[in-house]
Amino acid sequence: KNASERGELENLSVGGNDNFSSPKITERQGIAYIRDANLGYGEKPDVIVFKGYFTYAFKKDEPGRLSYPSCPKDDCKKKVSEESDGTWKCEKCQQNYPAPNYRYILSCTCVDHTGSLVCTAFQESAITIMNGMSAQSMKALYDEDPAAYERCFTEAFYVPYVIKAKVQSEVYNDEQRVKTQLVAVNRLDFKAECDYLLEAIDTLMRM
């Protein structure tokens, strides 16, 4: 794995489903704004909020690649490795555990009216997208009921969300790429959305 991928597995300090107040429509941008404003090329990551839909999950036919085995301790979450005796060792905690806790690394496509992007959702954000299904449950469901496993993805797609994402560039194999990582994912509140739209219309009418 490249350094970025190792970092995502070992240092999952970002990617949770932060509670954030849904910004007003005037404070949101479209996905195309990432390209148009050259987001992600500064010293620090850029943050964008937009309304969008998830339409595809990469590697969903390989459930072992949608998540990683993590230390089961709540305050650790580092990747663990399986030992010859069947236990799982955490190098940070220097302890062996009978089983790991699987945590999401969900790579998916998100779209809005301006374009599309590939983004990564970690644990809490991915659980929200997957309607509360944990990575552990999804792994088990893939073996027990493949049809139900597929249905989980079908039900997760084309649902409107207000999404907060972190955009940052990285260099890999001498090529600079912009990566988008989800920071928070909230189901669209239709009542609040209508209130925002009515307020925006009222403002325009008074101009």
N, C-alpha and C positions, 0 to 999 in steps of 0.2 A: 504494500500500500504506500501511496505517497504521503508526504509529511502532513498534508492537510487532512487526509482521511484518518491518519493515526491520531491527529489532534482532536478530530470530532469524536473518535471512540474513547479517548482518554480524558478529555476535558470537556464534559458536557455542561458548561456553565451557562450556555445560552440555549434557547430553543424551547423553553418552557412556555406554558400558556399563561403569560402575564395577564392579570386583570387590568384592562384599560378601558377608559370611557370611549365609546364609539365616537370618533371625530365627526364633525359636521361635514356635509357633502363638500362644502367649499374648502375644507382642509384635506380632502383626499386627492390622490392623483391616480392616473391610469397606469397600467403596466408599461405602456410605451414611454412613460416619463423616465423610466430607468435608462433607456437608451438615449432619449432626446436630451436629458440633462447630464449625461455621462456619469451617472451615479456609480459609486463603488471604486473610484480611482483616487480618492483622497487618502490621507494618512489614517483616518478613522473610518469605520463603516458608515454608510448612509442608511437612514431609516425611511421607509415609505409605507403609507397606509392606503389600501385600496379595497374595493369591493370586487370579489371574484368568485369563480367556481373551479373546483378540482375536477379534472376530466380523465385522468389516467394515472395509474401507479406503476412505476417501473419495477421490474423483477418480482411482480406479484405472484408469478408462477414458481418462484423460488423463495418460499417463506423464510428460509434460513438467511436470506440476504436482505430482508426487510427489517431485521433487528440484530442486536448483538448480545452475547451472554455477559451480563454485568454482575458485579458483586452484589449480593443480596442485602448488605448493610445499607440502611437508609441514607447514611451520611457519606457514602463512598461512590458507588455507581461506576467504578472503573471496570474495564473489560477483564474477564477472568478466562483462564485457559484450563482445559480438561487434562487431568493427570492420568497416569497409567492405571491407578486404582479406581478410576471412575469419579473421583471427587473433582471439584473445581477450585483452582487456586487464584487468590487475589494477591498480586505482587505488592500492592500498596499496604494492605492489611496484614500481609504475611500469614494468611489463614486459608484453610481449605474448607469448602462447603459441599454439602451433598448435592446441591443443585444451584444453578445460576438463576438470576432474574433477567428475563429477556426485555430489552428496551428498544423502542423503535428507532430506525433510521429510514424514514419513509421518503423516497424520492418520487416526486409527482409533478404533473403538469397542471398549471393554473392558468385560467383565461379570464379576460374581461372584454369590454367592448373595444379596447384599443390594441389588444395583442395577446400574446401568451408567453409563459416563461416556465423553466424547469426550476423547482425549488426543493429544499430539503426540510422535512418536518421531524423534529425529535419527539421525545416521549409524550409530554402533555399535549402538544399541538396535534400530534398524530392520533392520539387517543380521541381527541375531539373530532377530527376528520372521520375516524372510523367508528363514530357513534358509540363511543365508550368501550369498544373492544380493545383489550390489552394485546400487546405483542405475544405474550405467553398464550393467551386464549386463541389467537389467530393461528399460531403454530400447531396447536392441538386440533383446531377445527379443520385445518388443511388435510390432516390424515383421517379424521373421523367422518367428516361430511364435506367433501369438495364442493358440492353445489351450494351449501350454506356459506362456505368460504368465499366463493365468487359473488354470492348475493351481498355480502358485506361491502364489497367494493362497489357493486352496482348502486347500492343505497347511499354510498358516500359521495358519489359523483353528482355533479350538476345541482348542488345545494348552495345557495348564496351565503357567503361569509364576508365579514369585515376582517381583513388580514393585515397584520403588521409584520413587516419583513425587514431583515438586515441585508444590505447589499455591499459586497466587498470583492475586490479583485485579488487574484493570486496568480503567480507564475508557475506553470508546470510544463516541463520539457520545453523551456524557452518560449512558451506561449502564454500570453496573459488572458485570463478568463475572469468573467464576472460571475460570482456565485451568490445565490439568494437563499437565505435561511429564514424560515418562519420563526418569529418571536412570539406571536400570539394569533390565535384563530378564534373568532367568535361568530356563532350563528347570527345571521342578519335578523335584527329586531324590526319587524315590518311596521309596527306602530310608530316606533321612533323614526324609521326611514320616511314614513308618510309625513310626520311632523316636520322633518328636515326639508322635505320637498315643498311642502306648503309654505314654509318660512322663506325658502329660496324664491318661490314664485311670487310671494307677497313682496319681497324686496325688489324683484325685477319690475313688478307692476308699479311700484312707487318711484322708479327711476325716471 
